[in-house]
Amino acid sequence: MKKMKSRLLFCIALATLGYTASAQDRSIKMDVSIGGAMTLGDVKSYGISAAVEPKYFFNKRIAAGLRLEGDVLFGGKIEAEAQNVDVKMTSGAAQLIKGEFYLTEGKTRPFIGLMGGRYTQANIGSSSTGSATIKAGVYYGFAPELGVTFNNFRISGMYHFIPGTDLVTVSTGTPIEVERNYFVFTMGFKAFQFYLK
C-alpha cells in the first residue's frame, strides 16, 4: 500500500513538473525582419522586403502565427525578338498564416516554416516605345521557408509560389507572360517575447 501511494505521488509530481515546464515554454513572440527580394524567370527584378511576424509558441519547437510582408522591386528587362521592355517597379503585400517547426531546443536552432495566404501585387512596365502596362490583382499562394535562429537574431530564405502569370506588352504589341513567384532572403530580430504561466 505504501509503495502504491509512493508511486502515485511520484507520478503526480512528474506530471506537475511536466506541466510547469511546458507552461514556461509557451510564449507570444514578435519577430521583425528586413531583407532582399528577387524575381526569377524572364524578368529579373531586385528590391527590398520587410515583415513582422507575431507568433504563439506552443512549446520550444512548434509555433504558429502570421507573416505580414511588404515588397518593392525595381529594374528587370525582357528581351523578345530584339524588343526591350524595362520593368520599372513591382510592389506587393502579403498577409499569410504561418507555422514553424524548430529542429533543436538550444540557442542556435534551425527551423522549417510553411505559410500560405493572400498576396496583393502591382506590376508597372514600360516599353522602349513609351507604352506602359499596369497590372494589379489579389492572388493566393504559399511559401516554404528554411532558416536559423541565433538566440535573438534570425536569418531565413523563402520562396513564394503564387499561381498564374501577368501579361506585359512589348513594343511590338506581343504580350509576354511574367511569373508572380519571388524569392526573399531575410535577416530579423526578436522585438519582444512574453512567456505565459
QUINORSUL-V383294 format. One line per field, one symbol per residue. ss: DSSP state (H for helix, E for strand, L for the rest). burial: 1 if it has 24 or more other C-alpha atoms within 12 Angstrom, else 0. A space follows every 10 residues. Layout:
BEGIN
ss = ???
burial = ???
END
This chain:
BEGIN
ss = LHHHHHHHHH HHHHHHHHHH HHHHHLEEEE EEEEEEEELL LLLLLEEEEE EEEEEEELLL LEEEEEEEEE EEEELLEEEE LLEEEEEEEE EEEEEEEEEE EELLLLLEEE EEEEEEEEEE EEEEEEELLL LEEEEEEEEE EEEEEEEEEE LLEEEEEEEE EELLEEEEEL LLLLEEEEEL LEEEEEEEEE EEEEELL
burial = 0000000000 0000000000 0000111111 1111111110 0011111111 1111111111 1111111111 1111111110 0001111111 1111111111 1100000011 1111111111 1111111000 0110100011 1111111110 0011111111 1100011111 1000010111 1111111111 0000000
END
